[in-house]
Amino acid sequence: MIRPLAFLLLGLAALRAQDPIPDAVTCAGTSALDPAGRPWGYVVLNARNPATLTGRALAVFIKPGPPESPALFANAGILTPQADPTVLRTFLQRSACLGEDRPLLEGVTAELFRLKRWEDAGKPPYSPANAHLHGPASPVPALADRLGALLQRASSDADMAQSLLLMGRGRPTIKQALGQAWAGPLPVAPGNHETTIEIRHWDVAANRSLSVVGRVSLTAALPPPLPAPGPPVQIPELNAKGDLNIKLRWGTTTELARRILLTSGFDVWRLPASDAASLPPNPSLADLSAAHAVKANNLPIAPPKSFTTGNPAAITDAANTAADASTYFFADDNRRFQGGTPFDDGQRFVYFITPLDLLGRPGTPSPAGTAEACRRIPPDVPKGLKIRNLYEFTAASTREQRFEISWSPNTNRAEPAPDPATGNLLPRDITSHYEIFRGADLEDLHNPARHSNLSLVAQFSHDTPLPAGTTDHSIIDTSLPALAPQLGEAPPAPGTAAPRDSFFYVIRAVRIDPADPLKCRIASAFSAPVFATLHELEGPDAPTVDLSINCARALAGYETRGLLTQNPPVPARHFSVRCTVRRMDAAIAWARFKLDVINPDGSIAATHDLDEHWFSSGDQEVEQDFVFEHPDNPRVRWSVQVGGYSGSRSRWSEGFTDSDFSSIDLLVHRFRAAELSPVSFQPEHPLAPQMTVGNPITSVPVSWERKEDGLLLWNLNLPAGLEVLIQRESSPGAWRFTDVVKGDNGPIYFTDGLAAGGSPNATRRAFVLRPPQLPDEICVPLMTATDGGGAIAPIVIKGKLPLKGREFRIYRQLENGTLSMVSQGTGAECTHFAFHDGLASGTCARRSYFVQALDKNGNPSALVQAGKDVSPAVKAPRPRLSPLKPTGDDTNPAMLIEWFCPPAGIERFELLINSAVPLSIPSQIRISTLAKPAVVKPKGTGTGGPKLRFTETFRTPTLGGPDFNDIIQSENGRFRMEWPVKPGTSYTVSLRAVSCGTSAGDPSTEESFTWSLPVTIIDEPIPWPARPLPPVRNPWHPAIAAVLLPTTTGPGIPVVRRGGFQSPESPDDVVAAVRIGSQLGRPGDLQPDHGYWRYQPIASSPGSGKASFENFIPRDAQAPTSTGPLPVVLYRRQLFPDGTLGDVIQVSPLIQSVAQSRAQNFSRLLDPYLLVVDHTTIVSDFPQPLDLCILDTQPSLAGATYRYLLARFDAVSGEIIDVVRAGDITIPTR
């Protein structure tokens, strides 16, 4: 019998002062009777960290009687590791007196010895699968010698040391050899006599004991068996690790917990459930043995964690698998990988747990626990999941949309088959049914904790017969959630969804045990998700759009009236008037005057409209004098009109009416002019009132519309059609341009530079802009503008998405060219959007902007034009004039004029020539001459310096036109021309560019020139490898041609089938393409396959046995390194009505081969740039062509004609072989 024991912290303070053993050391003991009936004691030291006892000397002291008896302790020995076989034989004899199981000790040490021998020889551990690698079992040394060899190896092999520690549980020989236990006879007679044993720290040098580490009291009798633990609980593991593998754990009862230090581990006993019926209610170990229970473990089991028992709701209870679903103590697979027989799927067992004391003696068995072995290797993941959108209308025009889900069934294992890993026979592996799930958030699929959010669509039995002629199972999802329809939409039918919903579907296979469907249920992983969207077939309405521009407006107004003394005076009955116009900025280019003679009734008797007066550079005024004979009852009204270099033109000013001409002095009317735009507008400008109507609108609250496009909402209830200029106060008293918007009988949305990061509640004011008075007043958009705080994009397109609109696209068209997308974006319904076009130059062409809305499914609305066409004006750049060079000879002398200037936005050039001799222009030089000589400021004269008056000013023909090209050579912004001169005459030449709006830019530097005979320079030629242009040829086969595929199907019209894009039920819209090959076929040669088109010729088809799209392409004997036309790039050029051709546009990538997946007798077309035209759907009684075409990927202009070219490349060198003419097609208009 054992009395209180375990780690006693006696003398702990002394230990700390003398390098003590840490207190994480426990001491426990038990007693036994040897075969002669003599009492023996057994004391064990255990340390949480085995290294704690390393290098420590411990001594055992023993005395008869309890701890308080006066008997003296006697030294019973020193505890140190021993590997000497002689000493180990002594330990074996002592352990035999304690009742140690010698055969079991022989077996485990021999197995460990062989394992290390195989390891040293590089052989794997023994198993039936690799028995041929080991041969017959080799002999091992005697037990003492074998154990000594293992202990010696443990001193340098950490794995061996750990193995011996585990084997020492319940085996006193190994524990004594490790220096962690003592065994010996007790100095008392058998019976209820007590003995005290102390473990002391031993000073080897002084040969004396130090402090007490532990003390136990033993009685000289057999101890009672250990109490039973709680019943074992099966821990399910629903994956491959739990395949036919029963994992168990159990709790510790209160009685056992009190004696837990007396345990060395646990044994697990297994009994088939059918055999357990004959056991008594609380069977003993003898009852279990009589029922042929099997001990499932080899070594004592040491639980890694402590659980309670008896209260399954407690989080510490072993039965609460919800609180801890992973911890287990023992996994029982019947040693299937060490030669044992695997359990059967669904086989049930009853388990019992017995505690083992320090000598390995079993205690009281636990209550029974049931467990079941289940197949946990899941079925294969189903393959070939596909979704098809079913869309139809009922007689009541109610929309019905559903999804058809199909997949390929798994192949079950009908008969047992060898396990590839072990060679063991595995039972039938059967998929019982399939589970189809629907989800909307991928996180629900990727996060196992959120799998419950997936909607189970259906459970489908694997044994369901396949429909005739099909190889896939399929169902229709009728459980889609019905959502409230949007305004104007028909309500969805019950069990369907609104078309704006998108989902994904996954499927998994499930196997169940028919006898217990819940316990042995195992499911495969989910398949890859397949996405599906219920698509609308009609696009949304067109968006509401508007276009505002920074429009340059020339303004003129009356300033003052005065008199000047004339000398000499005018004749009698005549009057003299002088009109002057002062320009307030340099943007004003000219002014013209008008006088109206007014009848007494107010009607106009006569009008005198004079020509334009142009301002010279540096001059700020122009004037005009009038001398007229006195009319009867004279009333004359003077007015003025001005124009800017941008092309803007003002309305006629209100002017002034004169009726008193009695004075002989000169009557002077002064006007002023300026060019303003919304960007540069300030109300303090004298002419600003001419741009606006009424007073500014201020102090109106502004609410923030939080959109990424930076739009603000101002609650101004403006009438429709009014154009409003909005300014923001950037600093006290300083106002900056914000936007120009049009009223829409409600709040207005506008853009603001501070929308991204500034305060939306800044002070703002608005001005209602006066519309231009056409036809006199012309407003021209300025392509560059600044308000003093940075550049302002001059053209702004604003719009509002329609109902169901999710995306907008904005296109720009130059003249009648192709549409180019310049902006796009997404947003919720009714989101406002804006686009700023800051294109400063590029062409003098007219610009048009078109906007389109798309719904969530990508269906487009009609294109709608934003505002009217825009004809921009730009400021012309300054040309760079090169030094003038002589050319020609004595008979035809000339000067070579060369200059560089970016051609973007340039309409023509002005050539400025100063010469003492009038120029004679030969007839072959067709060039316009200005009536008025130009006056420019020479370079380097500074402000107010002298001006150089050029005697001749010429304007060239329009840049790029035939007349221009006849006299001027141009290439990439470099220009050159020859001008006839006279020998001995000096010339000064300058030039300036004229922009699209007739605005002349700054002049170039002046270059002086006097002709002399040019020097002939002979240049040595530089050798350079010749690279001729590739030849242009006609197609070598009639199959190669440009084609236009119609919009609908019908008699004689092919069905367009594009790889991976859409099914035959939804034919493409009009498609421009180039056919590169053809193959005769019959109906059925093309079939849908996993979202692509499969070409698998039927037996009667001409293409039978040639199941490859490469066979469509005719070979070319002239290009042996190419595959027919491949590799190839498709280009096009627009053919204009006058026969000229536009730029060469690439409309396909380099196509080196047909992207397809090949099988033995079919191919899938995977290439998104290729499509197949199926003529067999029209005429089916004899073979018809299947055409392979390259798709034109770029937008086309309705009514335009395009010429297509195929550039073929050498497949080896990558060089161009030739260019093949594919033909012209015209895009139809609707």
VENPEHU-V788645 format. One line per field, one symbol per residue. psi: psi as a letter, one per 40 degrees, with the letter a starting at -180 (. if undefined). A space follows every 50 residues. Layout:
psi = ???
//
This chain:
psi = ihaiaahhfhfdddddefgihiefhihiiiiihideeihiihhhhhhdhd edehehhiihiiiiiideieiiiiheihhihhehdddddddddddddefi gdddddddddddddddddddefiiihiddfdeedaihiiiiidddddddd dddddehddddddddddehegddddddefeiihiihfiiiafhihhhihi hhhddefiibihdihihiigihiiiiiiaiiihhhhhfaddehfhhhiii ihidddddfdeeieaiihhihiddeedeiidgiiddddddefihheidii hhheihiiiegdeieeidegeddhedhidhhheffdefeihiiihehiih iihhihadeehiahiiiihiihhihehiiihiifhihhhhhiiidefhhh hihhhiihiihihdiiiihddeeihiihhhhdiihhiiidhdddddhdee deeihhdihhhdehiiiheieiiiihheehhhihiiheiiiiiheiiiee hiiiiiiiihhihddgdddfhhiiiiiiihihhhhiehiiiiihiihiig hhhhiiiicihiiihhhiiiiifiihhhhihhheieehdiiiihhhhhid eeihdihhhiiihihiheieiiihihhiihihghhhhhiihiiideeihi ihidaihhehfdieihhhhhiiiihiiddehheehdeddeeihaiihifh ihihhgidefiihhghghihehhhhhiihdihehiihdihiiiffaiihi ihdeddeahefihiiihhhhiigiedhhhhhhehiieeeiihhdhhhiih iiheheiihhihhhbfaihhheiiiiiiiehiiihhhfhdadieiiiihi iiiiadeehiiihhhhaiihgiiihiihihhiiiiiiaaddgiiihhhih hhehehdaihhhhhiehiihhidehhiihidhiihihihediheaiihhh dhhihiihheidddddehhihfehiiihhhihiehiihhiiiihadffhh aiiiiihihhhihihhhhhhihihhhgiiiihiiiehedhihihhidiia hehihhhhhediieegiiahhhihheiihiiihedhiihfeihhhghide idehefghededhiihdegdeigbeiiihhiihhhideeiiaihhheiih hdihhihhadeiihheheeiihhgeeedheeiiiihhhihhheiiihhei hihhhhhiihedeeihdihhheiiihhii.
//
